[in-house]
Amino acid sequence: MLEPILPLILFAIVATTTPGIATTLSTASGAQFGFRRSVPLLVGSAAGLATVTGAAAAGLAGLLLAVPSLQLAMKVIGSLYLLWLAIKIGRSGPPNLDVSMARPNSFLGGAGIQWMNPKGWAMGLGAAASFAALASGPVQLALLLGATFGLAAAASLSLWCVAGMVLARLLKTEWQWRALNIALALVLAASIIPMWRTA
């Protein structure tokens, strides 16, 4: 029973584990806030990817291709949001757990990142094209891809968050924290570049 969808599962695991916007944010959140406080971001990102891949399978990508201004608006909004997050991460120092204003990203922030993320759309479109034969129609394909990618993203982003927590234990000085945060901010800012490459 699992054999027909095993290639899809492997594809989803590999695709969601490779570095990108969501993995960078998960690592930064784990380092800064720990796992428990990062859960809304992780769940939001996983749910966001599930809905993006489901929507891609159901045909929303066709609308984005037909209305280039909608795609451009999503790119601009997504780029500005990611730059704001990169600046926020880059300017932060070591975590100060006594400061109540320091908050990790929210569920909606995590979900929104995926809707602006070209990697998520590429995953959804690639999976829809490659694994359409696994479902009897677009709705079933959307549900299958959404569930598979949502679960794979939840697992992989959790691992990236834990990696951030491990890094946090290794960092002892304020300078080390600033260096990590600046490096993560630069990686996040650089991840915007592929959004603007023409296909």
Z-matrix of the N, CA and C atoms (Angstrom, degrees):
N
C 1 1.448
C 2 1.532 1 111.20
N 3 1.319 2 117.88 1 -38.67
C 4 1.456 3 121.94 2 -179.64
C 5 1.525 4 111.82 3 -78.15
N 6 1.323 5 116.49 4 -23.11
C 7 1.464 6 120.72 5 -174.27
C 8 1.527 7 114.35 6 -56.65
N 9 1.342 8 120.56 7 -42.87
C 10 1.470 9 118.85 8 -179.14
C 11 1.531 10 113.79 9 -64.51
N 12 1.342 11 117.70 10 -31.99
C 13 1.465 12 118.77 11 -177.71
C 14 1.524 13 113.41 12 -98.77
N 15 1.323 14 117.99 13 0.30
C 16 1.465 15 120.54 14 179.63
C 17 1.531 16 112.36 15 -56.69
N 18 1.342 17 120.02 16 -44.14
C 19 1.468 18 118.60 17 177.33
C 20 1.534 19 112.77 18 -60.00
N 21 1.337 20 117.41 19 -37.01
C 22 1.461 21 120.89 20 177.23
C 23 1.523 22 110.48 21 -64.32
N 24 1.326 23 116.91 22 -43.72
C 25 1.464 24 120.97 23 179.67
C 26 1.525 25 110.40 24 -61.65
N 27 1.321 26 117.21 25 -45.82
C 28 1.468 27 120.70 26 179.08
C 29 1.526 28 110.85 27 -62.86
N 30 1.326 29 116.95 28 -42.31
C 31 1.464 30 121.28 29 177.53
C 32 1.526 31 110.28 30 -58.99
N 33 1.325 32 117.14 31 -46.08
C 34 1.466 33 121.42 32 -178.40
C 35 1.525 34 111.36 33 -64.81
N 36 1.327 35 117.38 34 -40.29
C 37 1.467 36 120.55 35 179.69
C 38 1.523 37 110.64 36 -64.24
N 39 1.323 38 116.35 37 -48.03
C 40 1.470 39 119.70 38 -179.47
C 41 1.525 40 110.46 39 -64.18
N 42 1.325 41 116.94 40 -45.70
C 43 1.465 42 120.78 41 -176.87
C 44 1.524 43 112.57 42 -64.06
N 45 1.322 44 117.98 43 -36.74
C 46 1.467 45 120.08 44 -177.85
C 47 1.521 46 113.10 45 -84.94
N 48 1.324 47 117.47 46 -14.19
C 49 1.462 48 120.33 47 -178.98
C 50 1.524 49 112.20 48 -90.13
N 51 1.324 50 118.01 49 -23.31
C 52 1.464 51 120.02 50 -178.53
C 53 1.524 52 110.08 51 -66.64
N 54 1.342 53 117.26 52 146.84
C 55 1.467 54 120.46 53 -177.06
C 56 1.525 55 112.81 54 -60.07
N 57 1.307 56 114.44 55 144.66
C 58 1.458 57 121.68 56 178.71
C 59 1.520 58 109.56 57 -173.95
N 60 1.305 59 115.95 58 -162.04
C 61 1.460 60 121.83 59 -176.22
C 62 1.527 61 111.45 60 -61.99
N 63 1.320 62 117.51 61 -52.50
C 64 1.469 63 121.06 62 -175.93
C 65 1.525 64 111.65 63 -67.22
N 66 1.332 65 117.68 64 -37.84
C 67 1.466 66 119.41 65 179.83
C 68 1.527 67 110.69 66 -68.41
N 69 1.334 68 116.83 67 -37.44
C 70 1.466 69 120.15 68 177.87
C 71 1.521 70 110.61 69 -64.58
N 72 1.328 71 116.91 70 -45.32
C 73 1.467 72 119.93 71 178.41
C 74 1.523 73 111.77 72 -64.33
N 75 1.322 74 117.37 73 -37.18
C 76 1.466 75 120.80 74 178.28
C 77 1.521 76 110.88 75 -65.22
N 78 1.320 77 116.87 76 -40.85
C 79 1.464 78 121.14 77 177.95
C 80 1.522 79 110.42 78 -64.49
N 81 1.330 80 116.53 79 -46.51
C 82 1.466 81 120.69 80 179.84
C 83 1.523 82 111.19 81 -63.04
N 84 1.320 83 117.35 82 -41.09
C 85 1.459 84 120.94 83 179.99
C 86 1.529 85 111.14 84 -66.52
N 87 1.329 86 116.58 85 -41.55
C 88 1.461 87 119.79 86 177.17
C 89 1.518 88 111.81 87 -61.43
N 90 1.335 89 116.40 88 -42.05
C 91 1.467 90 120.50 89 179.78
C 92 1.521 91 111.24 90 -66.60
N 93 1.312 92 116.73 91 -40.65
C 94 1.459 93 120.85 92 -174.05
C 95 1.527 94 113.22 93 -84.34
N 96 1.337 95 117.63 94 -37.55
C 97 1.465 96 120.11 95 -169.97
C 98 1.522 97 115.11 96 -121.99
N 99 1.328 98 118.21 97 -10.51
C 100 1.456 99 120.47 98 -176.12
C 101 1.519 100 111.40 99 84.40
N 102 1.325 101 115.19 100 174.20
C 103 1.467 102 119.95 101 -173.29
C 104 1.526 103 112.47 102 -70.31
N 105 1.319 104 116.48 103 -49.66
C 106 1.468 105 120.35 104 -173.74
C 107 1.526 106 111.87 105 -57.87
N 108 1.325 107 116.91 106 -44.62
C 109 1.469 108 120.02 107 -178.72
C 110 1.529 109 112.16 108 -75.46
N 111 1.328 110 117.15 109 -12.89
C 112 1.467 111 121.16 110 178.52
C 113 1.526 112 112.74 111 -91.37
N 114 1.326 113 117.31 112 -8.81
C 115 1.469 114 120.86 113 -175.72
C 116 1.536 115 112.85 114 -54.76
N 117 1.346 116 120.67 115 -44.35
C 118 1.473 117 117.96 116 178.79
C 119 1.534 118 112.98 117 -58.02
N 120 1.321 119 117.47 118 -41.16
C 121 1.466 120 120.88 119 177.06
C 122 1.521 121 110.79 120 -62.88
N 123 1.337 122 116.99 121 -46.19
C 124 1.463 123 121.30 122 -178.10
C 125 1.528 124 111.19 123 -63.02
N 126 1.327 125 116.50 124 -46.88
C 127 1.466 126 120.79 125 -179.47
C 128 1.530 127 110.23 126 -66.31
N 129 1.329 128 116.49 127 -40.94
C 130 1.462 129 119.85 128 178.28
C 131 1.517 130 112.25 129 -62.93
N 132 1.332 131 116.54 130 -43.10
C 133 1.471 132 120.07 131 178.78
C 134 1.527 133 111.18 132 -64.72
N 135 1.330 134 116.71 133 -42.12
C 136 1.469 135 119.89 134 178.77
C 137 1.526 136 110.56 135 -65.03
N 138 1.331 137 117.04 136 -44.12
C 139 1.470 138 120.45 137 178.37
C 140 1.525 139 110.83 138 -65.37
N 141 1.330 140 116.16 139 -38.86
C 142 1.460 141 119.73 140 177.57
C 143 1.516 142 111.97 141 -61.54
N 144 1.340 143 116.43 142 -44.44
C 145 1.465 144 119.20 143 179.08
C 146 1.526 145 110.74 144 -66.62
N 147 1.329 146 116.84 145 -37.53
C 148 1.469 147 120.01 146 177.41
C 149 1.524 148 110.59 147 -59.96
N 150 1.327 149 117.20 148 -43.67
C 151 1.465 150 119.53 149 -179.29
C 152 1.526 151 112.07 150 -72.44
N 153 1.337 152 117.29 151 -35.52
C 154 1.472 153 120.06 152 177.86
C 155 1.526 154 110.78 153 -64.52
N 156 1.329 155 116.98 154 -47.24
C 157 1.469 156 118.81 155 -179.28
C 158 1.524 157 110.68 156 -67.06
N 159 1.329 158 116.32 157 -37.57
C 160 1.460 159 119.16 158 176.17
C 161 1.523 160 111.77 159 -64.15
N 162 1.330 161 116.16 160 -42.95
C 163 1.466 162 120.02 161 179.04
C 164 1.522 163 111.31 162 -65.93
N 165 1.327 164 116.58 163 -39.37
C 166 1.469 165 119.82 164 177.71
C 167 1.526 166 110.04 165 -61.70
N 168 1.318 167 115.95 166 -41.99
C 169 1.468 168 120.04 167 179.43
C 170 1.525 169 111.34 168 -67.28
N 171 1.326 170 117.08 169 -32.83
C 172 1.465 171 121.04 170 -178.17
C 173 1.523 172 112.85 171 -82.10
N 174 1.334 173 118.03 172 -10.44
C 175 1.454 174 119.93 173 173.89
C 176 1.511 175 117.42 174 113.98
N 177 1.339 176 119.17 175 4.18
C 178 1.457 177 120.35 176 179.83
C 179 1.524 178 111.75 177 -63.11
N 180 1.304 179 116.82 178 -29.26
C 181 1.464 180 119.87 179 179.60
C 182 1.524 181 110.71 180 -59.23
N 183 1.325 182 117.45 181 -32.99
C 184 1.463 183 120.75 182 177.12
C 185 1.523 184 111.97 183 -61.60
N 186 1.338 185 116.74 184 -38.64
C 187 1.461 186 121.03 185 177.36
C 188 1.524 187 110.69 186 -64.22
N 189 1.327 188 116.41 187 -43.50
C 190 1.460 189 119.84 188 179.37
C 191 1.524 190 111.63 189 -62.95
N 192 1.320 191 116.91 190 -36.63
C 193 1.463 192 120.19 191 177.66
C 194 1.528 193 110.97 192 -71.62
N 195 1.322 194 117.27 193 -33.89
C 196 1.464 195 121.28 194 -178.96
C 197 1.525 196 112.71 195 -76.00
N 198 1.334 197 117.05 196 -27.12
C 199 1.468 198 121.36 197 -178.89
C 200 1.532 199 108.18 198 -120.19
N 201 1.333 200 116.81 199 84.01
C 202 1.468 201 120.14 200 -176.25
C 203 1.528 202 113.49 201 -58.87
N 204 1.336 203 117.93 202 -29.34
C 205 1.464 204 119.08 203 -179.77
C 206 1.526 205 111.42 204 -66.27
N 207 1.321 206 117.80 205 -32.41
C 208 1.461 207 121.00 206 176.27
C 209 1.526 208 110.14 207 -66.80
N 210 1.313 209 116.20 208 -42.49
C 211 1.464 210 120.69 209 178.07
C 212 1.530 211 110.28 210 -64.32
N 213 1.339 212 117.24 211 -41.85
C 214 1.462 213 121.07 212 178.82
C 215 1.527 214 110.60 213 -63.21
N 216 1.324 215 117.09 214 -43.22
C 217 1.465 216 120.60 215 178.77
C 218 1.526 217 110.97 216 -60.73
N 219 1.334 218 117.35 217 -41.83
C 220 1.467 219 120.48 218 178.21
C 221 1.527 220 110.71 219 -63.65
N 222 1.325 221 117.45 220 -39.24
C 223 1.466 222 120.96 221 178.79
C 224 1.524 223 111.24 222 -64.09
N 225 1.333 224 116.58 223 -45.85
C 226 1.465 225 120.72 224 -178.16
C 227 1.525 226 110.36 225 -63.69
N 228 1.325 227 116.79 226 -49.92
C 229 1.468 228 120.74 227 -179.79
C 230 1.524 229 110.39 228 -61.46
N 231 1.316 230 116.87 229 -45.35
C 232 1.463 231 120.55 230 179.21
C 233 1.514 232 112.38 231 -61.99
N 234 1.326 233 117.56 232 -42.49
C 235 1.465 234 121.25 233 -179.81
C 236 1.523 235 111.28 234 -64.33
N 237 1.334 236 116.65 235 -45.05
C 238 1.465 237 119.96 236 179.33
C 239 1.524 238 111.42 237 -62.99
N 240 1.318 239 116.54 238 -41.86
C 241 1.462 240 120.29 239 179.03
C 242 1.529 241 110.97 240 -63.43
N 243 1.325 242 116.74 241 -44.26
C 244 1.464 243 120.12 242 -179.61
C 245 1.523 244 111.55 243 -67.19
N 246 1.329 245 117.97 244 -36.93
C 247 1.470 246 119.99 245 175.51
C 248 1.524 247 110.68 246 -63.96
N 249 1.331 248 117.25 247 -41.45
C 250 1.462 249 120.67 248 177.07
C 251 1.532 250 110.55 249 -60.43
N 252 1.346 251 116.45 250 -44.32
C 253 1.463 252 119.66 251 177.97
C 254 1.526 253 111.32 252 -63.43
N 255 1.329 254 117.44 253 -40.86
C 256 1.466 255 121.04 254 179.85
C 257 1.525 256 110.30 255 -62.03
N 258 1.321 257 117.09 256 -43.13
C 259 1.471 258 120.43 257 178.45
C 260 1.521 259 110.10 258 -63.85
N 261 1.313 260 116.59 259 -43.28
C 262 1.469 261 121.42 260 179.53
C 263 1.533 262 110.67 261 -60.55
N 264 1.329 263 116.67 262 -44.76
C 265 1.471 264 120.59 263 178.84
C 266 1.520 265 110.31 264 -67.10
N 267 1.335 266 117.52 265 -46.04
C 268 1.461 267 121.75 266 -177.07
C 269 1.517 268 113.77 267 -63.15
N 270 1.316 269 117.64 268 -29.75
C 271 1.466 270 121.07 269 -178.73
C 272 1.524 271 113.01 270 -87.42
N 273 1.322 272 117.00 271 -9.64
C 274 1.465 273 118.66 272 -177.79
C 275 1.521 274 110.52 273 -81.26
N 276 1.302 275 114.65 274 150.68
C 277 1.456 276 121.17 275 177.76
C 278 1.513 277 109.86 276 -106.84
N 279 1.317 278 116.72 277 -148.61
C 280 1.459 279 119.25 278 177.65
C 281 1.526 280 110.28 279 -64.74
N 282 1.328 281 117.23 280 152.24
C 283 1.463 282 118.46 281 179.52
C 284 1.516 283 110.86 282 -65.00
N 285 1.314 284 115.31 283 137.94
C 286 1.453 285 121.71 284 175.98
C 287 1.517 286 106.25 285 -119.24
N 288 1.310 287 116.04 286 96.45
C 289 1.454 288 120.65 287 -173.29
C 290 1.519 289 113.16 288 -69.59
N 291 1.341 290 117.37 289 -10.69
C 292 1.453 291 120.23 290 178.04
C 293 1.528 292 112.16 291 -83.39
N 294 1.297 293 117.72 292 -12.60
C 295 1.458 294 121.21 293 -177.84
C 296 1.526 295 108.61 294 -90.71
N 297 1.324 296 116.59 295 114.44
C 298 1.462 297 119.92 296 -175.45
C 299 1.527 298 112.45 297 -76.16
N 300 1.345 299 118.57 298 -15.82
C 301 1.457 300 120.26 299 -179.08
C 302 1.525 301 112.02 300 -77.95
N 303 1.305 302 117.04 301 -19.37
C 304 1.465 303 119.32 302 179.34
C 305 1.520 304 108.21 303 -73.49
N 306 1.337 305 116.01 304 113.39
C 307 1.459 306 120.43 305 -177.59
C 308 1.519 307 110.14 306 -129.48
N 309 1.316 308 116.64 307 142.33
C 310 1.465 309 119.00 308 173.66
C 311 1.529 310 110.19 309 -73.59
N 312 1.310 311 115.77 310 169.61
C 313 1.457 312 121.05 311 178.51
C 314 1.529 313 109.89 312 -63.63
N 315 1.319 314 116.77 313 154.78
C 316 1.464 315 122.79 314 -174.24
C 317 1.528 316 112.41 315 -92.09
N 318 1.321 317 114.74 316 174.29
C 319 1.463 318 121.97 317 174.18
C 320 1.528 319 110.03 318 -57.39
N 321 1.331 320 116.53 319 -49.02
C 322 1.470 321 120.04 320 -178.72
C 323 1.520 322 111.63 321 -65.53
N 324 1.337 323 116.95 322 -36.21
C 325 1.463 324 119.63 323 176.10
C 326 1.514 325 111.29 324 -63.02
N 327 1.327 326 116.68 325 -42.66
C 328 1.465 327 120.64 326 178.42
C 329 1.516 328 112.23 327 -64.89
N 330 1.329 329 116.54 328 -41.60
C 331 1.468 330 120.02 329 179.03
C 332 1.522 331 110.85 330 -67.98
N 333 1.322 332 116.10 331 -41.62
C 334 1.465 333 120.37 332 -179.29
C 335 1.514 334 113.15 333 -63.06
N 336 1.326 335 115.85 334 -35.84
C 337 1.466 336 120.14 335 177.95
C 338 1.521 337 109.87 336 -56.88
N 339 1.312 338 116.72 337 -43.01
C 340 1.466 339 120.05 338 -177.31
C 341 1.527 340 111.90 339 -67.09
N 342 1.320 341 117.63 340 -34.89
C 343 1.463 342 119.79 341 -179.94
C 344 1.523 343 111.51 342 -70.18
N 345 1.317 344 117.87 343 -22.66
C 346 1.466 345 121.51 344 178.04
C 347 1.526 346 111.93 345 -96.89
N 348 1.314 347 117.02 346 -2.35
C 349 1.461 348 122.52 347 -171.13
C 350 1.535 349 111.08 348 -92.14
N 351 1.333 350 117.56 349 113.26
C 352 1.467 351 118.92 350 179.76
C 353 1.525 352 113.03 351 -63.15
N 354 1.334 353 117.20 352 -27.34
C 355 1.467 354 119.56 353 178.18
C 356 1.532 355 110.05 354 -63.16
N 357 1.328 356 117.10 355 -40.66
C 358 1.461 357 120.65 356 178.49
C 359 1.521 358 112.12 357 -63.79
N 360 1.331 359 116.35 358 -42.81
C 361 1.464 360 120.05 359 177.62
C 362 1.523 361 110.65 360 -65.02
N 363 1.330 362 116.13 361 -41.23
C 364 1.472 363 119.15 362 178.96
C 365 1.526 364 110.53 363 -62.94
N 366 1.334 365 116.52 364 -41.19
C 367 1.467 366 119.89 365 177.15
C 368 1.524 367 110.53 366 -60.27
N 369 1.333 368 115.79 367 -47.52
C 370 1.458 369 119.99 368 -178.37
C 371 1.516 370 112.88 369 -62.58
N 372 1.326 371 116.25 370 -44.70
C 373 1.469 372 119.85 371 179.83
C 374 1.520 373 111.34 372 -66.80
N 375 1.342 374 115.76 373 -42.70
C 376 1.466 375 119.43 374 179.06
C 377 1.518 376 111.95 375 -63.04
N 378 1.325 377 115.48 376 -42.40
C 379 1.467 378 119.45 377 179.52
C 380 1.527 379 110.96 378 -67.99
N 381 1.341 380 116.92 379 -40.49
C 382 1.467 381 119.85 380 179.62
C 383 1.524 382 110.74 381 -62.14
N 384 1.327 383 116.17 382 -41.82
C 385 1.468 384 119.74 383 179.82
C 386 1.526 385 111.38 384 -69.69
N 387 1.323 386 116.23 385 -39.03
C 388 1.467 387 120.41 386 -174.21
C 389 1.522 388 113.74 387 -80.13
N 390 1.334 389 117.18 388 -31.17
C 391 1.462 390 120.01 389 -170.98
C 392 1.530 391 113.57 390 -119.98
N 393 1.328 392 117.32 391 19.87
C 394 1.471 393 121.14 392 -179.54
C 395 1.525 394 112.05 393 -59.10
N 396 1.319 395 117.15 394 -29.85
C 397 1.467 396 120.65 395 -177.96
C 398 1.529 397 112.70 396 -68.49
N 399 1.321 398 117.95 397 -13.90
C 400 1.466 399 120.96 398 -179.72
C 401 1.532 400 112.47 399 -76.38
N 402 1.329 401 117.26 400 -13.91
C 403 1.462 402 120.24 401 -176.22
C 404 1.524 403 110.02 402 -125.58
N 405 1.331 404 115.19 403 157.93
C 406 1.464 405 119.76 404 -177.50
C 407 1.528 406 113.04 405 -87.23
N 408 1.326 407 117.51 406 -5.85
C 409 1.461 408 120.23 407 179.59
C 410 1.513 409 111.01 408 -173.70
N 411 1.351 410 117.77 409 177.40
C 412 1.459 411 120.78 410 -176.72
C 413 1.529 412 114.04 411 -63.38
N 414 1.325 413 117.59 412 -36.18
C 415 1.470 414 119.83 413 -179.58
C 416 1.525 415 110.19 414 -67.15
N 417 1.322 416 116.84 415 -45.76
C 418 1.466 417 120.31 416 179.11
C 419 1.532 418 110.53 417 -64.28
N 420 1.337 419 116.58 418 -39.41
C 421 1.465 420 120.03 419 178.15
C 422 1.525 421 110.52 420 -64.87
N 423 1.334 422 116.71 421 -41.55
C 424 1.464 423 120.71 422 178.43
C 425 1.527 424 110.70 423 -60.91
N 426 1.324 425 117.15 424 -43.54
C 427 1.469 426 120.67 425 179.19
C 428 1.526 427 111.52 426 -65.72
N 429 1.331 428 117.07 427 -43.32
C 430 1.464 429 121.40 428 179.88
C 431 1.526 430 111.14 429 -63.17
N 432 1.333 431 116.54 430 -48.73
C 433 1.468 432 119.55 431 -179.26
C 434 1.519 433 111.23 432 -67.31
N 435 1.328 434 117.09 433 -41.86
C 436 1.459 435 120.00 434 179.32
C 437 1.517 436 112.04 435 -59.50
N 438 1.325 437 116.98 436 -46.83
C 439 1.470 438 120.60 437 179.77
C 440 1.527 439 111.25 438 -65.27
N 441 1.320 440 116.94 439 -44.91
C 442 1.467 441 120.48 440 -177.58
C 443 1.522 442 111.33 441 -63.92
N 444 1.331 443 116.92 442 -49.09
C 445 1.464 444 119.90 443 -178.10
C 446 1.524 445 111.81 444 -71.65
N 447 1.323 446 117.85 445 -34.07
C 448 1.460 447 120.00 446 176.89
C 449 1.520 448 112.03 447 -62.39
N 450 1.332 449 116.63 448 -45.68
C 451 1.471 450 120.29 449 179.07
C 452 1.527 451 111.58 450 -68.06
N 453 1.330 452 116.78 451 -41.53
C 454 1.469 453 119.83 452 179.01
C 455 1.522 454 110.54 453 -63.50
N 456 1.330 455 117.16 454 -41.51
C 457 1.463 456 120.61 455 179.18
C 458 1.525 457 111.18 456 -65.77
N 459 1.325 458 117.52 457 -40.92
C 460 1.468 459 120.09 458 178.74
C 461 1.524 460 110.41 459 -58.75
N 462 1.319 461 116.98 460 -43.11
C 463 1.467 462 120.61 461 -179.99
C 464 1.525 463 111.55 462 -68.99
N 465 1.328 464 117.74 463 -48.06
C 466 1.465 465 119.36 464 -175.41
C 467 1.526 466 111.75 465 -69.60
N 468 1.325 467 117.97 466 -39.94
C 469 1.460 468 119.71 467 179.18
C 470 1.524 469 111.14 468 -67.42
N 471 1.320 470 117.01 469 -32.38
C 472 1.471 471 120.09 470 174.67
C 473 1.523 472 110.53 471 -63.06
N 474 1.334 473 116.38 472 -41.09
C 475 1.472 474 119.80 473 177.43
C 476 1.522 475 111.35 474 -63.65
N 477 1.327 476 117.55 475 -41.96
C 478 1.465 477 120.62 476 178.05
C 479 1.533 478 110.73 477 -64.79
N 480 1.322 479 117.22 478 -37.05
C 481 1.462 480 121.10 479 177.73
C 482 1.527 481 110.52 480 -64.06
N 483 1.330 482 116.26 481 -43.58
C 484 1.472 483 120.86 482 177.30
C 485 1.528 484 110.10 483 -63.37
N 486 1.331 485 117.35 484 -38.20
C 487 1.471 486 120.09 485 176.40
C 488 1.527 487 110.22 486 -60.16
N 489 1.326 488 116.84 487 -39.02
C 490 1.457 489 120.43 488 175.86
C 491 1.519 490 112.04 489 -63.99
N 492 1.326 491 116.63 490 -38.18
C 493 1.464 492 120.54 491 177.68
C 494 1.523 493 110.97 492 -65.15
N 495 1.335 494 116.90 493 -39.51
C 496 1.471 495 120.96 494 177.93
C 497 1.525 496 109.46 495 -63.45
N 498 1.324 497 116.80 496 -44.36
C 499 1.464 498 120.07 497 176.83
C 500 1.525 499 110.72 498 -58.28
N 501 1.326 500 116.25 499 -41.26
C 502 1.461 501 120.35 500 -178.81
C 503 1.525 502 111.81 501 -60.60
N 504 1.324 503 117.01 502 -34.34
C 505 1.471 504 119.98 503 179.56
C 506 1.523 505 111.82 504 -72.18
N 507 1.331 506 116.00 505 -25.52
C 508 1.461 507 120.07 506 -179.30
C 509 1.524 508 112.60 507 -82.63
N 510 1.317 509 117.01 508 -19.82
C 511 1.460 510 121.04 509 -175.97
C 512 1.525 511 110.07 510 -87.79
N 513 1.322 512 115.32 511 123.13
C 514 1.469 513 119.62 512 -174.52
C 515 1.524 514 113.40 513 -110.77
N 516 1.327 515 117.97 514 -25.08
C 517 1.464 516 119.73 515 -174.45
C 518 1.528 517 110.58 516 -115.47
N 519 1.322 518 114.53 517 161.44
C 520 1.462 519 119.26 518 176.85
C 521 1.526 520 110.21 519 -61.74
N 522 1.315 521 118.38 520 -37.93
C 523 1.465 522 121.81 521 179.23
C 524 1.527 523 110.74 522 -61.28
N 525 1.333 524 117.51 523 -42.44
C 526 1.464 525 120.37 524 178.97
C 527 1.533 526 110.93 525 -62.69
N 528 1.329 527 116.49 526 -40.80
C 529 1.465 528 120.43 527 177.93
C 530 1.515 529 110.88 528 -63.72
N 531 1.324 530 116.23 529 -44.72
C 532 1.471 531 119.41 530 179.87
C 533 1.524 532 110.69 531 -62.42
N 534 1.334 533 116.79 532 -40.73
C 535 1.469 534 120.27 533 179.18
C 536 1.531 535 110.41 534 -62.43
N 537 1.336 536 117.66 535 -44.52
C 538 1.468 537 120.76 536 178.29
C 539 1.525 538 110.72 537 -62.09
N 540 1.326 539 116.89 538 -47.61
C 541 1.459 540 120.15 539 -177.67
C 542 1.527 541 111.98 540 -63.96
N 543 1.328 542 116.88 541 -38.44
C 544 1.467 543 119.89 542 177.25
C 545 1.524 544 109.99 543 -66.87
N 546 1.335 545 117.38 544 -41.81
C 547 1.473 546 120.52 545 178.81
C 548 1.527 547 110.61 546 -62.02
N 549 1.332 548 117.22 547 -45.38
C 550 1.467 549 120.57 548 178.66
C 551 1.531 550 111.03 549 -64.36
N 552 1.331 551 116.73 550 -38.61
C 553 1.465 552 120.38 551 178.40
C 554 1.524 553 110.93 552 -64.13
N 555 1.329 554 117.07 553 -41.43
C 556 1.467 555 120.53 554 178.84
C 557 1.526 556 111.41 555 -65.55
N 558 1.339 557 116.76 556 -40.66
C 559 1.468 558 120.05 557 177.72
C 560 1.531 559 109.80 558 -63.18
N 561 1.325 560 116.62 559 -43.02
C 562 1.463 561 120.28 560 179.31
C 563 1.528 562 110.71 561 -63.50
N 564 1.332 563 116.97 562 -45.98
C 565 1.468 564 119.85 563 178.88
C 566 1.528 565 110.81 564 -62.49
N 567 1.327 566 117.36 565 -40.92
C 568 1.468 567 120.83 566 179.56
C 569 1.524 568 111.83 567 -65.76
N 570 1.331 569 117.00 568 -26.56
C 571 1.466 570 119.44 569 -179.41
C 572 1.528 571 111.97 570 -69.71
N 573 1.322 572 117.49 571 -9.63
C 574 1.461 573 121.43 572 177.09
C 575 1.535 574 110.44 573 -75.98
N 576 1.319 575 117.07 574 -29.95
C 577 1.471 576 121.53 575 -174.70
C 578 1.527 577 112.78 576 -54.28
N 579 1.347 578 119.81 577 -46.41
C 580 1.472 579 118.13 578 -179.78
C 581 1.530 580 113.97 579 -60.50
N 582 1.332 581 117.57 580 -23.60
C 583 1.457 582 120.79 581 178.04
C 584 1.523 583 111.79 582 -61.51
N 585 1.332 584 115.52 583 -30.88
C 586 1.457 585 120.43 584 -172.58
C 587 1.521 586 113.33 585 -100.83
N 588 1.316 587 117.22 586 -0.66
C 589 1.466 588 119.57 587 175.53
C 590 1.516 589 108.56 588 -73.21
N 591 1.301 590 116.14 589 136.37
C 592 1.462 591 119.25 590 177.50
C 593 1.511 592 109.41 591 -80.45
N 594 1.318 593 115.32 592 142.01
C 595 1.464 594 120.16 593 -177.84
C 596 1.512 595 110.97 594 -79.97
